Amino acid sequence: MQNLFEALKPEARKIIDDYSISYPVSAKSLVSELKSTSRLGDIKYEYILEMAGMPEFRPIMNLDFYNYGDSLMIHNLYKLFNR
C-alpha cells in the first residue's frame, strides 16, 4: 500500500519542500509521519494542525484563514492527496 507521502499531490509536495527551507525540523517530522502512515485517519493531530496552519495548504484544503475547527474534517485532508 502506498504511504501518504507518496500519495501527495505534486503541488502539496512542493509546498512541503518550500516549507522545509524555513522550518527544516518541522518539515522533516511531517515527512516522516506521512511516510510512516498509509491511512489519513492515522495521522497524528499535531501534524493535521501543522498542515492546516501552512498558509499555502489552506486554499487547497478550502479552509478559511482563521478556521482551525474545520481543519480536522477528513474531506479537507483528502484534497492534498491523489486518492
N, CA and C of each residue as an Amber inpcrd file, in Angstrom:
protein
   249
   0.8330000  -1.1780000   0.0000000   0.0000000   0.0000000   0.0000000
   0.8850000   1.2510000   0.0000000   0.4670000   2.2440000  -0.7250000
   1.1990000   3.4980000  -0.8680000   1.1210000   4.3230000   0.4180000
   2.2620000   4.8730000   0.8560000   2.2040000   5.7310000   2.0390000
   1.6820000   7.1140000   1.6510000   1.3370000   7.9130000   2.6450000
   0.7150000   9.2060000   2.3700000   1.6650000  10.1920000   1.6930000
   2.9510000  10.0930000   1.9680000   3.8930000  10.9890000   1.3030000
   3.9170000  10.7140000  -0.2030000   3.9060000   9.4470000  -0.5760000
   3.8740000   9.0800000  -1.9980000   2.5650000   9.4980000  -2.6530000
   1.4970000   9.5680000  -1.8700000   0.1740000   9.9050000  -2.4030000
  -0.0800000  11.4090000  -2.4920000   0.8280000  12.2220000  -1.9600000
   0.6410000  13.6760000  -2.0130000   0.5400000  14.1670000  -3.4560000
  -0.3270000  15.1220000  -3.6690000  -0.3870000  15.7770000  -4.9750000
   0.9100000  16.5550000  -5.1730000   1.3540000  16.7130000  -6.4170000
   2.6250000  17.4200000  -6.6670000   2.6790000  18.8210000  -6.0610000
   1.5830000  19.5530000  -6.1110000   1.5930000  20.9060000  -5.5470000
   1.7320000  20.8720000  -4.0230000   1.1780000  19.8510000  -3.3740000
   1.3090000  19.7070000  -1.9230000   2.7410000  19.3290000  -1.5570000
   3.3500000  18.4760000  -2.3420000   4.7420000  18.0930000  -2.0870000
   5.6720000  19.2990000  -2.2510000   5.3920000  20.1310000  -3.2340000
   6.1950000  21.3450000  -3.4670000   6.0740000  22.2910000  -2.2660000
   4.8840000  22.4030000  -1.7130000   4.6810000  23.2570000  -0.5410000
   5.5160000  22.7520000   0.6360000   5.5360000  21.4470000   0.8390000
   6.3410000  20.8770000   1.9180000   7.8250000  21.1020000   1.6530000
   8.2540000  20.9600000   0.4010000   9.6560000  21.2340000   0.0610000
  10.0240000  22.6780000   0.3720000   9.1570000  23.6080000   0.0110000
   9.3950000  25.0250000   0.2990000   9.3840000  25.2900000   1.8080000
   8.4950000  24.6310000   2.5050000   8.3710000  24.7610000   3.9600000
   9.6550000  24.2880000   4.6490000  10.2950000  23.2790000   4.0710000
  11.4990000  22.7170000   4.6820000  12.6750000  23.6890000   4.6570000
  12.6330000  24.6890000   3.7990000  13.6990000  25.6940000   3.7650000
  13.6450000  26.5630000   5.0300000  12.4530000  26.9790000   5.4000000
  12.2940000  27.8260000   6.5890000  12.1780000  27.0340000   7.8850000
  11.5850000  25.8610000   7.8080000  11.3160000  25.0490000   9.0050000
  11.7860000  23.6100000   8.7810000  13.1050000  23.3900000   8.7100000
  13.6070000  22.0590000   8.3590000  13.2340000  20.9550000   9.3450000
  13.2490000  21.2400000  10.6330000  12.9340000  20.2130000  11.6280000
  11.4580000  19.8320000  11.5550000  10.5820000  20.8260000  11.4680000
   9.1470000  20.5570000  11.3700000   8.8110000  19.7980000  10.0890000
   9.4180000  20.2210000   8.9910000   9.1500000  19.5590000   7.7110000
   9.6350000  18.1140000   7.7420000  10.7940000  17.8860000   8.3290000
  11.3220000  16.5180000   8.4190000  10.3950000  15.6280000   9.2360000
   9.8740000  16.1510000  10.3390000   8.9290000  15.3840000  11.1600000
   7.6430000  15.0930000  10.4020000   7.1410000  16.0940000   9.6860000
   5.9160000  15.9090000   8.9020000   6.1120000  14.8580000   7.8230000
   7.2180000  14.9330000   7.0980000   7.5000000  13.9540000   6.0430000
   7.6330000  12.5580000   6.6400000   8.3050000  12.4570000   7.7660000
   8.4470000  11.1600000   8.4380000   7.0860000  10.5770000   8.8080000
   6.2030000  11.4260000   9.3320000   4.8470000  10.9850000   9.6880000
   4.0920000  10.5030000   8.4520000   4.1770000  11.2540000   7.3620000
   3.4560000  10.8830000   6.1420000   4.0220000   9.6100000   5.5220000
   5.3240000   9.4160000   5.6360000   5.9440000   8.2030000   5.0890000
   5.6230000   6.9630000   5.9240000   5.3280000   7.1510000   7.1960000
   5.0560000   6.0110000   8.0700000   3.5730000   5.6630000   8.1550000
   2.7550000   6.3960000   7.4160000   1.3090000   6.2330000   7.5180000
   0.7130000   6.0030000   6.1320000  -0.2600000   5.1200000   6.0560000
  -0.9220000   4.8840000   4.7690000  -2.3980000   5.2720000   4.7890000
  -2.9200000   5.5880000   5.9730000  -4.3240000   5.9900000   6.0870000
  -4.4150000   7.3800000   6.6930000  -5.2940000   8.2080000   6.1360000
  -5.4600000   9.5620000   6.6540000  -5.9020000   9.5790000   8.1090000
  -6.7030000   8.6200000   8.4970000  -7.1900000   8.5580000   9.8650000
  -6.1160000   8.2790000  10.8910000  -4.9180000   7.8710000  10.4310000
  -3.8250000   7.5520000  11.3410000  -2.8560000   8.7150000  11.5550000
  -3.0580000   9.8290000  10.8620000  -2.1730000  10.9800000  11.0420000
  -2.3990000  11.5720000  12.4270000  -1.3140000  11.8630000  13.1230000
  -1.4120000  12.4490000  14.4550000  -1.9820000  13.8600000  14.3650000
  -2.7070000  14.2260000  15.3880000  -3.3820000  15.5150000  15.4810000
  -2.4300000  16.6850000  15.2390000  -1.2440000  16.6140000  15.8090000
  -0.2860000  17.7200000  15.6780000   0.0990000  17.9660000  14.2240000
   0.1540000  16.9230000  13.4120000   0.5210000  17.0870000  12.0090000
  -0.6560000  17.5980000  11.1820000  -1.8520000  17.2240000  11.5670000
  -3.0350000  17.7720000  10.9020000  -3.0700000  19.2800000  11.1110000
  -2.8440000  19.7170000  12.3460000  -2.8280000  21.1510000  12.6340000
  -1.6740000  21.8600000  11.9350000  -0.5460000  21.1890000  11.8470000
   0.6000000  21.7890000  11.1580000   0.2940000  22.0200000   9.6800000
  -0.3000000  21.0270000   9.0370000  -0.6590000  21.1810000   7.6210000
  -1.7230000  22.2550000   7.4430000  -2.7050000  22.2670000   8.3260000
  -3.7670000  23.2700000   8.2340000  -3.2370000  24.6700000   8.5160000
  -2.1470000  24.7630000   9.2670000  -1.5660000  26.0470000   9.5870000
  -0.6610000  26.6160000   8.5130000  -0.2920000  25.8110000   7.5350000
   0.5450000  26.3140000   6.4420000  -0.3250000  27.1450000   5.5040000
  -0.0190000  28.4130000   5.3560000  -0.8680000  29.2780000   4.5210000
  -1.0660000  28.7630000   3.0930000  -0.0580000  28.1030000   2.5510000
  -0.1620000  27.6020000   1.1800000  -1.1180000  26.4150000   1.0670000
  -1.2680000  25.6400000   2.1460000  -2.1810000  24.4930000   2.1350000
  -3.6380000  24.9100000   2.2940000  -3.8640000  26.0080000   2.9700000
  -5.2380000  26.3930000   3.3110000  -6.1380000  26.5520000   2.0930000
  -5.7000000  27.1820000   0.9930000  -6.5880000  27.2590000  -0.1750000
  -6.8710000  25.8820000  -0.7890000  -5.8660000  25.0110000  -0.8040000
  -6.0660000  23.6620000  -1.3580000  -7.0740000  22.8950000  -0.5060000
  -6.9670000  23.0650000   0.8090000  -7.8620000  22.3700000   1.7330000
  -9.1990000  23.0910000   1.8910000  -9.3340000  24.2390000   1.2410000
 -10.5610000  25.0390000   1.2850000 -10.9070000  25.4590000   2.7170000
  -9.8940000  25.9670000   3.4230000 -10.0760000  26.4160000   4.8000000
 -10.0130000  27.9300000   4.8570000 -10.8350000  28.5220000   5.7110000
 -10.7370000  29.9410000   5.9780000  -9.4290000  30.1990000   6.7200000
  -8.9450000  31.4350000   6.6620000  -7.6410000  31.7480000   7.2420000
  -7.5500000  31.4330000   8.7320000  -8.5970000  31.7290000   9.4950000
  -8.5420000  31.5160000  10.9340000  -9.4210000  30.3660000  11.4260000
  -9.9160000  29.5440000  10.5400000 -10.8430000  28.4960000  10.9320000
 -10.1290000  27.1610000  11.0970000  -9.6220000  26.8830000  12.2940000
  -8.9430000  25.6150000  12.5510000  -9.9060000  24.4920000  12.8930000
 -11.1230000  24.8000000  13.3250000 -12.0840000  23.7580000  13.6470000
 -12.3870000  22.8900000  12.4410000 -12.4120000  23.5090000  11.2880000
 -12.7030000  22.7880000  10.0540000 -11.5110000  21.9620000   9.5770000
 -10.3170000  22.2460000  10.1010000  -9.1180000  21.5730000   9.6130000
  -9.1100000  20.0830000   9.9410000  -9.9140000  19.6560000  10.8910000
  -9.9190000  18.2510000  11.2690000 -10.9030000  17.4210000  10.4430000
 -11.6510000  18.0540000   9.5810000 -12.5860000  17.2960000   8.7480000
 -11.7930000  16.5250000   7.6920000 -12.0280000  15.2520000   7.6350000
 -11.2430000  14.3660000   6.7840000 -11.3520000  14.7350000   5.3030000
 -12.4990000  15.2580000   4.8700000 -12.6310000  15.5900000   3.4510000
 -11.7060000  16.7250000   3.0530000 -11.3380000  17.5960000   3.9930000
 -10.3750000  18.6490000   3.6790000  -8.9750000  18.0940000   3.4830000
  -8.5990000  17.1100000   4.2770000  -7.2910000  16.4760000   4.1200000
  -7.1940000  15.7110000   2.8120000  -8.2820000  15.0800000   2.4050000
  -8.2630000  14.3010000   1.1550000  -7.8430000  15.1460000  -0.0390000
  -8.0770000  16.4480000   0.0170000  -7.7650000  17.3270000  -1.1100000
  -6.2730000  17.4500000  -1.3660000  -5.4410000  17.0340000  -0.4140000
  -3.9880000  17.1040000  -0.5690000  -3.3940000  15.8630000  -1.2180000
  -4.2200000  14.8230000  -1.3900000  -3.6940000  13.5320000  -1.8200000
  -4.3590000  13.0350000  -3.1030000  -3.6010000  12.2240000  -3.8430000
  -4.1160000  11.5750000  -5.0450000  -4.7740000  10.2550000  -4.6540000
  -5.9740000  10.3060000  -4.1670000  -6.6860000   9.0830000  -3.7590000
  -8.1230000   9.1870000  -4.1390000
